[in-house]
Amino acid sequence: MPKAKKNGDARQDEIPATLQRSDEKAQDTFAQTWDSAQDEYHDDARAARTAWAAVKHTHEKVGDHWEPKAENGPSDASAEKGGLNAEDTAGGVDANASKEHLYELAQKLGIEGRSNMTKDELVEAVDRANRRKTREARD
């Protein structure tokens, strides 16, 4: 079933819950990209990877939802390479953002010990906090 209506708006019952809690641009980007990729590849897994890649280009995961990034672009080394590759993904965290930005996210998410963390440690801590917040939102 298509994820977008004829006018391009996302079908709320067809998109993941984290996107339902996100802005309209993230929702529509996912839905429209999914539909286009599904038409092109006829493969749900590939359509999902393509749609999430499009969302991660414009948004970053913050807690249990997606927020617009200050600048569009790949979010991590895996996204920079594109397609299937051996690079680990940052799970929606914008690992290419500044350390200051990651620190602010860590502060927003209530991550303890953030002031002593390296940039890579902040990325991992924000990813863990995001996954925890998403699990909590499901319950």
N, CA, C and O atoms as a MOPAC input file, in Angstrom:
PM7 MOZYME 1SCF
protein

 N      0.84200 1    -1.18700 1     0.00000 1
 C      0.00000 1     0.00000 1     0.00000 1
 C      0.88200 1     1.24400 1     0.00000 1
 O      1.88800 1     1.29000 1     0.70800 1
 N      0.51600 1     2.24100 1    -0.78100 1
 C      1.29600 1     3.48500 1    -0.80600 1
 C      1.32600 1     4.15100 1     0.55900 1
 O      0.36700 1     4.07100 1     1.32700 1
 N      2.43000 1     4.80300 1     0.84700 1
 C      2.59100 1     5.49500 1     2.12600 1
 C      2.16600 1     6.95900 1     2.01400 1
 O      1.96800 1     7.62900 1     3.02800 1
 N      2.02800 1     7.45200 1     0.78900 1
 C      1.61700 1     8.84800 1     0.57900 1
 C      0.27500 1     8.88900 1    -0.14700 1
 O     -0.03800 1     8.03000 1    -0.97100 1
 N     -0.50000 1     9.90900 1     0.18400 1
 C     -1.75700 1    10.15000 1    -0.52500 1
 C     -1.42500 1    10.76200 1    -1.88300 1
 O     -0.27200 1    11.10800 1    -2.14100 1
 N     -2.41500 1    10.89600 1    -2.74000 1
 C     -2.19600 1    11.47600 1    -4.07200 1
 C     -1.62100 1    12.88300 1    -4.00100 1
 O     -0.88700 1    13.29700 1    -4.89800 1
 N     -1.95000 1    13.63100 1    -2.92900 1
 C     -1.43100 1    14.99300 1    -2.80100 1
 C     -0.02300 1    15.03300 1    -2.21200 1
 O      0.54800 1    16.11200 1    -2.05000 1
 N      0.55000 1    13.85000 1    -1.88600 1
 C      1.91700 1    13.78500 1    -1.37000 1
 C      2.01900 1    13.71800 1     0.14300 1
 O      3.09400 1    13.45600 1     0.68100 1
 N      0.90500 1    13.95300 1     0.83900 1
 C      0.91600 1    13.87500 1     2.30600 1
 C      1.03900 1    12.42500 1     2.75300 1
 O      0.50000 1    11.52100 1     2.11500 1
 N      1.74800 1    12.21200 1     3.84800 1
 C      1.92700 1    10.86400 1     4.39000 1
 C      0.61200 1    10.31800 1     4.93600 1
 O     -0.18700 1    11.05000 1     5.52100 1
 N      0.40500 1     9.02600 1     4.73500 1
 C     -0.72600 1     8.32500 1     5.35500 1
 C     -0.26300 1     7.95100 1     6.76600 1
 O      0.64600 1     7.13600 1     6.92700 1
 N     -0.88300 1     8.54200 1     7.77800 1
 C     -0.45000 1     8.36000 1     9.15600 1
 C     -0.39500 1     6.89900 1     9.58300 1
 O      0.48800 1     6.51000 1    10.34800 1
 N     -1.32600 1     6.09100 1     9.10000 1
 C     -1.35800 1     4.68800 1     9.50800 1
 C     -0.34500 1     3.82800 1     8.75000 1
 O     -0.25100 1     2.62600 1     8.99700 1
 N      0.40500 1     4.42500 1     7.84200 1
 C      1.37100 1     3.68200 1     7.03500 1
 C      2.82200 1     4.03200 1     7.34200 1
 O      3.73000 1     3.40700 1     6.79400 1
 N      3.06200 1     5.02100 1     8.21200 1
 C      4.44200 1     5.41800 1     8.50400 1
 C      4.82700 1     5.00200 1     9.92400 1
 O      3.95700 1     4.85500 1    10.78200 1
 N      6.11800 1     4.81200 1    10.17700 1
 C      6.56900 1     4.42000 1    11.51700 1
 C      6.17700 1     5.44300 1    12.59200 1
 O      6.04200 1     6.63600 1    12.31700 1
 N      6.00100 1     4.95100 1    13.80800 1
 C      5.54200 1     5.78000 1    14.92400 1
 C      6.47200 1     6.96100 1    15.19300 1
 O      5.99900 1     8.04800 1    15.52200 1
 N      7.79500 1     6.76800 1    15.05800 1
 C      8.70500 1     7.88400 1    15.31500 1
 C      8.45100 1     9.02400 1    14.33700 1
 O      8.65500 1    10.19000 1    14.67300 1
 N      8.01100 1     8.69300 1    13.13700 1
 C      7.68900 1     9.73400 1    12.16000 1
 C      6.32400 1    10.34800 1    12.44500 1
 O      6.11100 1    11.52900 1    12.17200 1
 N      5.39900 1     9.56400 1    12.98900 1
 C      4.09400 1    10.11900 1    13.35400 1
 C      4.24200 1    11.21000 1    14.40600 1
 O      3.40400 1    12.10800 1    14.49500 1
 N      5.31200 1    11.13500 1    15.20800 1
 C      5.56500 1    12.14600 1    16.24100 1
 C      6.48700 1    13.25900 1    15.72900 1
 O      6.95100 1    14.08800 1    16.51200 1
 N      6.74700 1    13.27900 1    14.44000 1
 C      7.68400 1    14.22800 1    13.82800 1
 C      6.95000 1    15.23000 1    12.95400 1
 O      5.73500 1    15.14900 1    12.77800 1
 N      7.70800 1    16.17800 1    12.40900 1
 C      7.06600 1    17.19900 1    11.58000 1
 C      6.60400 1    16.63500 1    10.23600 1
 O      7.00700 1    15.55100 1     9.81500 1
 N      5.74900 1    17.41000 1     9.58500 1
 C      5.13800 1    16.99300 1     8.32700 1
 C      6.18200 1    16.74000 1     7.23800 1
 O      6.02200 1    15.82600 1     6.42900 1
 N      7.23900 1    17.53500 1     7.21300 1
 C      8.27500 1    17.35600 1     6.18400 1
 C      8.93700 1    15.98700 1     6.31400 1
 O      9.15500 1    15.31200 1     5.30800 1
 N      9.25900 1    15.56600 1     7.53500 1
 C      9.87100 1    14.24300 1     7.73700 1
 C      8.89900 1    13.15200 1     7.29400 1
 O      9.29100 1    12.19600 1     6.62500 1
 N      7.63900 1    13.30100 1     7.67000 1
 C      6.62800 1    12.30400 1     7.30500 1
 C      6.47700 1    12.19500 1     5.79100 1
 O      6.50200 1    11.09900 1     5.23200 1
 N      6.32100 1    13.34200 1     5.13600 1
 C      6.11100 1    13.33600 1     3.69000 1
 C      7.35400 1    12.86400 1     2.94000 1
 O      7.24500 1    12.17400 1     1.92600 1
 N      8.53400 1    13.23500 1     3.43500 1
 C      9.77800 1    12.78500 1     2.80300 1
 C      9.84900 1    11.26600 1     2.82600 1
 O     10.14500 1    10.64200 1     1.80700 1
 N      9.58000 1    10.66700 1     3.98300 1
 C      9.60900 1     9.20800 1     4.09600 1
 C      8.58800 1     8.57500 1     3.15000 1
 O      8.92300 1     7.68200 1     2.37200 1
 N      7.34100 1     9.04400 1     3.22200 1
 C      6.26000 1     8.43500 1     2.44900 1
 C      6.49400 1     8.54600 1     0.94800 1
 O      6.34800 1     7.56400 1     0.22100 1
 N      6.85100 1     9.72400 1     0.48700 1
 C      7.05800 1     9.92400 1    -0.94600 1
 C      8.26500 1     9.13400 1    -1.45100 1
 O      8.22700 1     8.56400 1    -2.54100 1
 N      9.33300 1     9.10400 1    -0.65500 1
 C     10.52400 1     8.36300 1    -1.05500 1
 C     10.24200 1     6.87100 1    -1.06400 1
 O     10.67000 1     6.16500 1    -1.97700 1
 N      9.52200 1     6.38100 1    -0.05300 1
 C      9.14600 1     4.96200 1     0.00000 1
 C      8.38400 1     4.58400 1    -1.27100 1
 O      8.71700 1     3.60400 1    -1.93800 1
 N      7.36100 1     5.37100 1    -1.59500 1
 C      6.53400 1     5.04500 1    -2.76000 1
 C      7.35400 1     5.03300 1    -4.04000 1
 O      7.21000 1     4.13300 1    -4.86700 1
 N      8.20400 1     6.02000 1    -4.20100 1
 C      9.04600 1     6.09000 1    -5.39600 1
 C     10.00500 1     4.90300 1    -5.46500 1
 O     10.16100 1     4.28300 1    -6.51700 1
 N     10.64500 1     4.59000 1    -4.33700 1
 C     11.59400 1     3.47400 1    -4.29600 1
 C     10.87300 1     2.14400 1    -4.51200 1
 O     11.41000 1     1.25100 1    -5.16700 1
 N      9.68200 1     2.00600 1    -3.97800 1
 C      8.91400 1     0.76800 1    -4.15900 1
 C      8.54500 1     0.59400 1    -5.63200 1
 O      8.60800 1    -0.51700 1    -6.16000 1
 N      8.16100 1     1.68400 1    -6.29500 1
 C      7.86400 1     1.62700 1    -7.73300 1
 C      9.09700 1     1.22700 1    -8.53400 1
 O      9.00900 1     0.48600 1    -9.51300 1
 N     10.25300 1     1.73600 1    -8.09800 1
 C     11.50300 1     1.48800 1    -8.81300 1
 C     12.06500 1     0.09000 1    -8.55800 1
 O     12.46100 1    -0.60200 1    -9.49600 1
 N     12.09900 1    -0.32300 1    -7.29700 1
 C     12.80500 1    -1.54800 1    -6.92500 1
 C     11.89500 1    -2.74700 1    -6.64400 1
 O     12.35400 1    -3.88700 1    -6.71100 1
 N     10.61900 1    -2.51400 1    -6.33100 1
 C      9.68800 1    -3.60000 1    -5.98400 1
 C     10.24000 1    -4.46100 1    -4.84800 1
 O     10.15300 1    -5.68800 1    -4.88900 1
 N     10.80700 1    -3.80400 1    -3.83600 1
 C     11.45700 1    -4.49400 1    -2.73100 1
 C     11.25400 1    -3.65200 1    -1.47000 1
 O     11.77500 1    -2.54200 1    -1.36700 1
 N     10.48500 1    -4.19400 1    -0.50100 1
 C     10.17600 1    -3.43300 1     0.71900 1
 C     11.42100 1    -3.03200 1     1.49100 1
 O     11.51500 1    -1.89900 1     1.96200 1
 N     12.38000 1    -3.94600 1     1.62800 1
 C     13.59300 1    -3.64100 1     2.40200 1
 C     14.38300 1    -2.51200 1     1.75400 1
 O     14.85400 1    -1.60400 1     2.43900 1
 N     14.52500 1    -2.56800 1     0.44900 1
 C     15.27800 1    -1.51500 1    -0.24800 1
 C     14.51500 1    -0.19100 1    -0.20200 1
 O     15.11900 1     0.87200 1    -0.05600 1
 N     13.20100 1    -0.25600 1    -0.32500 1
 C     12.39300 1     0.96600 1    -0.24200 1
 C     12.53500 1     1.59700 1     1.14500 1
 O     12.63900 1     2.81700 1     1.26700 1
 N     12.54000 1     0.76700 1     2.18600 1
 C     12.69500 1     1.28000 1     3.55200 1
 C     14.05700 1     1.92500 1     3.74200 1
 O     14.14700 1     3.01700 1     4.30300 1
 N     15.12200 1     1.26600 1     3.28500 1
 C     16.46700 1     1.85100 1     3.41900 1
 C     16.55700 1     3.18500 1     2.69000 1
 O     17.14600 1     4.13800 1     3.20000 1
 N     15.98100 1     3.25100 1     1.51200 1
 C     16.01500 1     4.48000 1     0.71500 1
 C     15.23000 1     5.59600 1     1.40000 1
 O     15.67900 1     6.74100 1     1.45100 1
 N     14.05900 1     5.25500 1     1.92400 1
 C     13.21800 1     6.25900 1     2.58800 1
 C     13.88700 1     6.78800 1     3.85800 1
 O     13.88100 1     7.99200 1     4.11400 1
 N     14.46800 1     5.87200 1     4.66000 1
 C     15.14800 1     6.32900 1     5.87700 1
 C     16.36800 1     7.17800 1     5.53300 1
 O     16.65800 1     8.15100 1     6.22900 1
 N     17.07600 1     6.82500 1     4.48300 1
 C     18.23600 1     7.62200 1     4.07700 1
 C     17.80500 1     9.04100 1     3.72300 1
 O     18.49700 1    10.00300 1     4.05700 1
 N     16.66900 1     9.17300 1     3.04800 1
 C     16.16900 1    10.50200 1     2.68400 1
 C     15.80500 1    11.30700 1     3.93000 1
 O     16.10500 1    12.49800 1     4.00700 1
 N     15.16200 1    10.66800 1     4.90400 1
 C     14.80400 1    11.35600 1     6.15100 1
 C     16.07100 1    11.79300 1     6.88300 1
 O     16.16100 1    12.92500 1     7.35800 1
 N     17.05000 1    10.88700 1     6.97100 1
 C     18.28400 1    11.19600 1     7.70400 1
 C     19.10000 1    12.29800 1     7.02600 1
 O     19.96700 1    12.90300 1     7.65700 1
 N     18.83100 1    12.56000 1     5.76200 1
 C     19.53300 1    13.63500 1     5.04400 1
 C     19.04500 1    15.01200 1     5.51200 1
 O     19.80300 1    15.98200 1     5.50200 1
 N     17.77500 1    15.08600 1     5.92100 1
 C     17.18700 1    16.37600 1     6.30300 1
 C     16.84200 1    16.47600 1     7.78300 1
 O     16.61700 1    17.57500 1     8.29100 1
 N     16.79700 1    15.33900 1     8.48500 1
 C     16.37600 1    15.30300 1     9.87900 1
 C     17.34000 1    14.46500 1    10.71300 1
 O     18.10300 1    13.65800 1    10.18300 1
 N     17.28900 1    14.67000 1    12.02100 1
 C     18.05600 1    13.84300 1    12.94300 1
 C     17.12000 1    13.34800 1    14.02800 1
 O     16.14500 1    14.01300 1    14.37900 1
 N     17.42800 1    12.17600 1    14.55300 1
 C     16.60000 1    11.59500 1    15.60300 1
 C     16.94900 1    12.26000 1    16.92700 1
 O     18.11400 1    12.33200 1    17.31700 1
 N     15.91900 1    12.74000 1    17.60500 1
 C     16.07300 1    13.36100 1    18.92400 1
 C     15.01300 1    12.72700 1    19.81900 1
 O     13.82400 1    13.02800 1    19.70600 1
 N     15.45700 1    11.85500 1    20.69700 1
 C     14.51700 1    11.14600 1    21.56000 1
 C     13.66000 1    10.20500 1    20.75400 1
 O     14.17300 1     9.30300 1    20.09300 1
 N     12.34700 1    10.40700 1    20.80200 1
 C     11.41200 1     9.48900 1    20.14300 1
 C     10.83300 1    10.04300 1    18.84200 1
 O      9.80600 1     9.55800 1    18.36700 1
 N     11.48600 1    11.06200 1    18.26000 1
 C     10.97800 1    11.67400 1    17.02600 1
 C     12.14600 1    12.24500 1    16.20800 1
 O     13.30300 1    12.17200 1    16.62100 1
 N     11.82400 1    12.80600 1    15.05700 1
 C     12.82000 1    13.36900 1    14.14400 1
 C     12.65400 1    14.87900 1    14.07000 1
 O     11.53700 1    15.38200 1    13.95000 1
 N     13.77800 1    15.60600 1    14.14300 1
 C     13.77300 1    17.06900 1    14.05800 1
 C     14.62800 1    17.50400 1    12.86700 1
 O     15.60300 1    16.83400 1    12.52700 1
 N     14.26700 1    18.62600 1    12.23000 1
 C     15.06100 1    19.12100 1    11.09700 1
 C     16.50100 1    19.41600 1    11.51300 1
 O     16.75200 1    19.92700 1    12.60400 1
 N     17.44000 1    19.08700 1    10.62600 1
 C     18.84900 1    19.40900 1    10.86900 1
 C     19.11000 1    20.85300 1    10.43600 1
 O     18.40200 1    21.39800 1     9.59000 1
 N     20.12400 1    21.45200 1    11.02300 1
 C     20.49600 1    22.82000 1    10.64900 1
 C     20.94200 1    22.87100 1     9.18800 1
 O     20.65600 1    23.83400 1     8.47600 1
 N     21.64300 1    21.83200 1     8.75100 1
 C     22.10600 1    21.74600 1     7.35900 1
 C     21.83200 1    20.35100 1     6.82600 1
 O     22.11100 1    19.35300 1     7.49100 1
 N     21.28300 1    20.29000 1     5.62100 1
 C     21.02900 1    18.99700 1     4.99000 1
 C     22.34200 1    18.32100 1     4.62200 1
 O     23.33100 1    18.98400 1     4.31100 1
 N     22.33900 1    17.00700 1     4.66000 1
 C     23.51600 1    16.26100 1     4.24700 1
 C     23.57000 1    14.91600 1     4.94300 1
 O     22.74800 1    14.62200 1     5.81100 1
 N     24.54400 1    14.09600 1     4.55700 1
 C     24.66500 1    12.77200 1     5.15800 1
 C     24.90700 1    12.87800 1     6.65600 1
 O     25.59000 1    13.78800 1     7.12700 1
 N     24.33500 1    11.93100 1     7.39900 1
 C     24.39700 1    12.00500 1     8.85000 1
 C     25.56900 1    11.25400 1     9.46900 1
 O     25.91000 1    11.49000 1    10.62800 1
 N     26.18000 1    10.36400 1     8.72000 1
 C     27.29300 1     9.59100 1     9.26800 1
 C     28.11200 1     8.98600 1     8.12600 1
 O     27.79700 1     9.17800 1     6.95100 1
 N     29.16400 1     8.25500 1     8.48800 1
 C     30.06400 1     7.67400 1     7.48700 1
 C     29.33600 1     6.70100 1     6.57600 1
 O     29.64100 1     6.62300 1     5.38600 1
 N     28.37900 1     5.95800 1     7.11700 1
 C     27.61700 1     5.01400 1     6.30300 1
 C     26.81200 1     5.75500 1     5.23200 1
 O     26.78400 1     5.34700 1     4.07100 1
 N     26.16300 1     6.83900 1     5.63400 1
 C     25.36700 1     7.62100 1     4.68800 1
 C     26.24200 1     8.28200 1     3.62700 1
 O     25.82200 1     8.43500 1     2.48000 1
 N     27.45200 1     8.67300 1     4.00600 1
 C     28.36500 1     9.28900 1     3.04200 1
 C     28.75100 1     8.31100 1     1.94300 1
 O     28.92200 1     8.70200 1     0.78800 1
 N     28.88900 1     7.02700 1     2.30500 1
 C     29.25400 1     6.00700 1     1.31300 1
 C     28.06900 1     5.62000 1     0.44400 1
 O     28.24400 1     5.27600 1    -0.72500 1
 N     26.85900 1     5.67200 1     1.00400 1
 C     25.65900 1     5.31600 1     0.26200 1
 C     25.51400 1     3.82100 1     0.06100 1
 O     26.48200 1     3.06700 1     0.16100 1
 N     24.29400 1     3.40600 1    -0.22200 1
 C     24.01300 1     2.00300 1    -0.47200 1
 C     24.37400 1     1.10900 1     0.69900 1
 O     24.61400 1     1.58000 1     1.81100 1
 N     24.40900 1    -0.18400 1     0.43200 1
 C     24.81400 1    -1.13300 1     1.46800 1
 C     26.32500 1    -1.08600 1     1.59400 1
 O     27.04400 1    -1.17100 1     0.59800 1
 N     26.80500 1    -0.94900 1     2.82900 1
 C     28.24200 1    -0.91100 1     3.06600 1
 C     28.52200 1    -1.42500 1     4.47200 1
 O     27.60100 1    -1.68800 1     5.24500 1
 N     29.77900 1    -1.56200 1     4.78500 1
 C     30.17600 1    -2.13700 1     6.07700 1
 C     30.23700 1    -1.10600 1     7.20100 1
 O     30.45600 1    -1.47900 1     8.35400 1
 N     30.05400 1     0.16000 1     6.90500 1
 C     30.11800 1     1.20600 1     7.92700 1
 C     28.94700 1     1.08900 1     8.89100 1
 O     27.82400 1     0.79300 1     8.48500 1
 N     29.21700 1     1.32400 1    10.17000 1
 C     28.14400 1     1.36500 1    11.16500 1
 C     27.35100 1     2.65400 1    10.98400 1
 O     27.90400 1     3.69300 1    10.62200 1
 N     26.05900 1     2.57200 1    11.23900 1
 C     25.21100 1     3.74900 1    11.18700 1
 C     25.08700 1     4.34400 1    12.59000 1
 O     25.23900 1     3.63600 1    13.58600 1
 N     24.81700 1     5.61900 1    12.66000 1
 C     24.66100 1     6.29300 1    13.95500 1
 C     23.20000 1     6.29000 1    14.40000 1
 O     22.84900 1     6.97100 1    15.36300 1
 N     22.35300 1     5.54100 1    13.71700 1
 C     20.96900 1     5.38400 1    14.14600 1
 C     20.12500 1     6.63900 1    14.07400 1
 O     19.17900 1     6.78500 1    14.84800 1
 N     20.43300 1     7.52400 1    13.19000 1
 C     19.66900 1     8.75900 1    13.06800 1
 C     20.31000 1     9.95000 1    13.73800 1
 O     19.86500 1    11.08200 1    13.54700 1
 N     21.36500 1     9.71200 1    14.53400 1
 C     22.10500 1    10.81400 1    15.14000 1
 C     22.94800 1    11.45800 1    14.04000 1
 O     23.57400 1    10.75500 1    13.24700 1
 N     22.96600 1    12.77400 1    13.99000 1
 C     23.78100 1    13.47100 1    12.99600 1
 C     25.23200 1    13.50100 1    13.48300 1
 O     25.68000 1    14.47700 1    14.08400 1
 N     25.95600 1    12.41000 1    13.21100 1
 C     27.34600 1    12.27900 1    13.66700 1
 C     28.26200 1    13.29800 1    13.00200 1
 O     29.38100 1    13.51600 1    13.46600 1
 N     27.80200 1    13.92600 1    11.92300 1
 C     28.59600 1    14.94900 1    11.24800 1
 C     28.37000 1    16.34600 1    11.84200 1
 O     29.01000 1    17.31200 1    11.42800 1
 N     27.46500 1    16.44400 1    12.80300 1
 C     27.21700 1    17.73300 1    13.46100 1
 C     28.40100 1    18.07600 1    14.37100 1
 O     29.24100 1    17.22400 1    14.66000 1
 N     28.45100 1    19.30300 1    14.80400 1
 C     29.53500 1    19.73600 1    15.69200 1
 C     29.40700 1    19.07400 1    17.06000 1
 O     28.33200 1    18.61500 1    17.44700 1
 N     30.51500 1    19.03700 1    17.77800 1
 C     30.50700 1    18.49900 1    19.13300 1
 C     29.57800 1    19.33200 1    20.01000 1
 O     28.89300 1    18.79000 1    20.87800 1
 N     29.55100 1    20.63600 1    19.79100 1
 C     28.68900 1    21.51900 1    20.56600 1
 C     27.21100 1    21.15700 1    20.37100 1
 O     26.43400 1    21.12700 1    21.32600 1
 N     26.84600 1    20.88700 1    19.12900 1
 C     25.45600 1    20.50300 1    18.84100 1
 C     25.11700 1    19.18300 1    19.52800 1
 O     24.05400 1    19.04900 1    20.13500 1
 N     26.01000 1    18.22200 1    19.43300 1
 C     25.78200 1    16.92200 1    20.07400 1
 C     25.68300 1    17.07500 1    21.59000 1
 O     24.88200 1    16.39900 1    22.23600 1
 N     26.49500 1    17.95900 1    22.14900 1
 C     26.44100 1    18.23300 1    23.59000 1
 C     25.06800 1    18.80200 1    23.96100 1
 O     24.48200 1    18.40600 1    24.96900 1
 N     24.55900 1    19.72900 1    23.14900 1
 C     23.24000 1    20.31400 1    23.41200 1
 C     22.15100 1    19.24800 1    23.36000 1
 O     21.23000 1    19.25800 1    24.17700 1
 N     22.25400 1    18.32300 1    22.39400 1
 C     21.28100 1    17.22600 1    22.33600 1
 C     21.38400 1    16.35300 1    23.58400 1
 O     20.37100 1    15.96600 1    24.16600 1
 N     22.61300 1    16.05000 1    23.98600 1
 C     22.83000 1    15.23000 1    25.17900 1
 C     22.22300 1    15.92000 1    26.40300 1
 O     21.63300 1    15.26800 1    27.26400 1
 N     22.37200 1    17.21900 1    26.46900 1
 C     21.79500 1    17.98800 1    27.57700 1
 C     20.27100 1    17.89300 1    27.53500 1
 O     19.63200 1    17.65400 1    28.55900 1
 N     19.69600 1    18.07900 1    26.35500 1
 C     18.24800 1    18.00600 1    26.15300 1
 C     17.70700 1    16.63300 1    26.54900 1
 O     16.60400 1    16.52300 1    27.08500 1
 N     18.49200 1    15.58600 1    26.28000 1
 C     18.07600 1    14.21500 1    26.56700 1
 C     18.43500 1    13.77500 1    27.98900 1
 O     18.12600 1    12.65200 1    28.38800 1
 N     19.08600 1    14.65800 1    28.75200 1
 C     19.42400 1    14.35500 1    30.13700 1
 C     20.53300 1    13.33100 1    30.30800 1
 O     20.52200 1    12.56100 1    31.26800 1
 N     21.49100 1    13.31200 1    29.38900 1
 C     22.59100 1    12.35200 1    29.44500 1
 C     23.62300 1    12.83900 1    30.45700 1
 O     24.16900 1    13.93600 1    30.33900 1
 N     23.87300 1    12.00100 1    31.44700 1
 C     24.84000 1    12.35600 1    32.48200 1
 C     26.26400 1    12.10000 1    31.99900 1
 O     26.49700 1    11.19800 1    31.19400 1
 N     27.21500 1    12.89400 1    32.48900 1
 C     28.61800 1    12.74100 1    32.13000 1
 C     28.97100 1    13.30900 1    30.76900 1
 O     30.08000 1    13.10000 1    30.27900 1
 N     28.05200 1    14.01800 1    30.16100 1
 C     28.25500 1    14.53500 1    28.80000 1
 C     29.42100 1    15.50800 1    28.68600 1
 O     30.06800 1    15.57400 1    27.64100 1
 N     29.69600 1    16.26000 1    29.73700 1
 C     30.75900 1    17.26700 1    29.66000 1
 C     32.14000 1    16.63800 1    29.53100 1
 O     33.07900 1    17.30700 1    29.09900 1
 N     32.28300 1    15.38100 1    29.89400 1
 C     33.57300 1    14.70100 1    29.78600 1
 C     33.67300 1    13.79500 1    28.56800 1
 O     34.67500 1    13.10000 1    28.39700 1
 N     32.64600 1    13.79300 1    27.71400 1
 C     32.62000 1    12.87400 1    26.57700 1
 C     33.28800 1    13.46000 1    25.34600 1
 O     33.26000 1    14.66900 1    25.11700 1
 N     33.89100 1    12.57300 1    24.55600 1
 C     34.40100 1    12.96000 1    23.24100 1
 C     33.21300 1    13.04500 1    22.28600 1
 O     32.09500 1    12.67200 1    22.64200 1
 N     33.45600 1    13.52800 1    21.09700 1
 C     32.38900 1    13.62500 1    20.10200 1
 C     31.81300 1    12.24400 1    19.80400 1
 O     30.59300 1    12.08700 1    19.75900 1
 N     32.66400 1    11.24300 1    19.59900 1
 C     32.18500 1     9.88800 1    19.31500 1
 C     31.37000 1     9.33100 1    20.47300 1
 O     30.36500 1     8.65300 1    20.26100 1
 N     31.80100 1     9.61800 1    21.69400 1
 C     31.05000 1     9.15300 1    22.86300 1
 C     29.69200 1     9.84500 1    22.95100 1
 O     28.70500 1     9.22400 1    23.34600 1
 N     29.63600 1    11.11600 1    22.58800 1
 C     28.35600 1    11.82400 1    22.55900 1
 C     27.41200 1    11.21200 1    21.53300 1
 O     26.22400 1    11.04400 1    21.80800 1
 N     27.92800 1    10.87600 1    20.35000 1
 C     27.10300 1    10.24000 1    19.31400 1
 C     26.51100 1     8.94600 1    19.86000 1
 O     25.31200 1     8.70400 1    19.72200 1
 N     27.34200 1     8.12000 1    20.47500 1
 C     26.86800 1     6.83800 1    21.01900 1
 C     25.86000 1     7.05200 1    22.14100 1
 O     24.85200 1     6.34800 1    22.20300 1
 N     26.11200 1     8.00400 1    23.02400 1
 C     25.20900 1     8.26800 1    24.14100 1
 C     23.85800 1     8.79800 1    23.64900 1
 O     22.81200 1     8.39900 1    24.16200 1
 N     23.87600 1     9.68300 1    22.66800 1
 C     22.62800 1    10.21100 1    22.11300 1
 C     21.86000 1     9.08100 1    21.42700 1
 O     20.64100 1     8.99100 1    21.57200 1
 N     22.55100 1     8.22600 1    20.68800 1
 C     21.89400 1     7.08900 1    20.03300 1
 C     21.22700 1     6.18600 1    21.07200 1
 O     20.07900 1     5.77900 1    20.89300 1
 N     21.93600 1     5.87100 1    22.15100 1
 C     21.35800 1     5.03000 1    23.21700 1
 C     20.12800 1     5.70200 1    23.83300 1
 O     19.10600 1     5.05500 1    24.06000 1
 N     20.23900 1     6.99700 1    24.09800 1
 C     19.11500 1     7.73300 1    24.69100 1
 C     17.92200 1     7.76300 1    23.73600 1
 O     16.77700 1     7.62200 1    24.16500 1
 N     18.19100 1     7.94600 1    22.44300 1
 C     17.11800 1     7.93700 1    21.45200 1
 C     16.39200 1     6.60000 1    21.44300 1
 O     15.16200 1     6.54900 1    21.43500 1
 N     17.16800 1     5.51500 1    21.44400 1
 C     16.55700 1     4.18200 1    21.43100 1
 C     15.71600 1     3.95700 1    22.69400 1
 O     14.63000 1     3.38200 1    22.62800 1
 N     16.22500 1     4.41200 1    23.83600 1
 C     15.48500 1     4.27100 1    25.08900 1
 C     14.17200 1     5.06300 1    25.03200 1
 O     13.11700 1     4.54800 1    25.40200 1
 N     14.24200 1     6.30500 1    24.57100 1
 C     13.04200 1     7.15100 1    24.48400 1
 C     12.01400 1     6.54500 1    23.52100 1
 O     10.81200 1     6.61100 1    23.77800 1
 N     12.47900 1     5.96000 1    22.42300 1
 C     11.56600 1     5.33200 1    21.45700 1
 C     10.89300 1     4.11700 1    22.09000 1
 O      9.69100 1     3.91800 1    21.91600 1
 N     11.65500 1     3.30000 1    22.82500 1
 C     11.06500 1     2.14400 1    23.51600 1
 C      9.99500 1     2.60900 1    24.51300 1
 O      8.91100 1     2.03000 1    24.59000 1
 N     10.31400 1     3.65700 1    25.27000 1
 C      9.36900 1     4.19500 1    26.25400 1
 C      8.09200 1     4.69700 1    25.58600 1
 O      6.99600 1     4.52000 1    26.11900 1
 N      8.23400 1     5.31500 1    24.43200 1
 C      7.06400 1     5.85400 1    23.72000 1
 C      6.15800 1     4.73200 1    23.21600 1
 O      4.95300 1     4.93300 1    23.06600 1
 N      6.72000 1     3.56100 1    22.95600 1
 C      5.93200 1     2.41600 1    22.48400 1
 C      5.07600 1     1.82800 1    23.60000 1
 O      4.00300 1     1.28000 1    23.34600 1
 N      5.55500 1     1.94700 1    24.83300 1
 C      4.84300 1     1.32400 1    25.97800 1
 C      3.63600 1     2.09300 1    26.41500 1
 O      2.95300 1     1.68700 1    27.35600 1

